[in-house]
Amino acid sequence: MKEQEAKTVHEGLITESLSNGMFRVRLDNENLVLGYISGKIRRGFIRILPGDRVKIEISRYDSTKGRIIYRFDKKEDSNEYE
């Protein structure tokens, strides 16, 4: 069996919507990454808009790209929106 690649999970804010399900995400540690929608979110027709808080999974080999795996509800997020 092949061992799965280690990924880190971060939270961030969508700052810009790009084409083909790509988004610019500002992480909580102020880094900017390019995020794409995971298949589960795409199949569930979950809308992601600028200003939404998301959970993003980033590979340890390429820290400039990541996969968006979860979108927080407005009421679920404990932080204040700007």
Secondary structure by P-SEA (a helix, b strand, c coil): cccccbbbbbbbbbcccccccbbbbbcccbbbbbbbbcaaaaaacccccccbbbbbbbbcccccbbbbcccccccccccccc
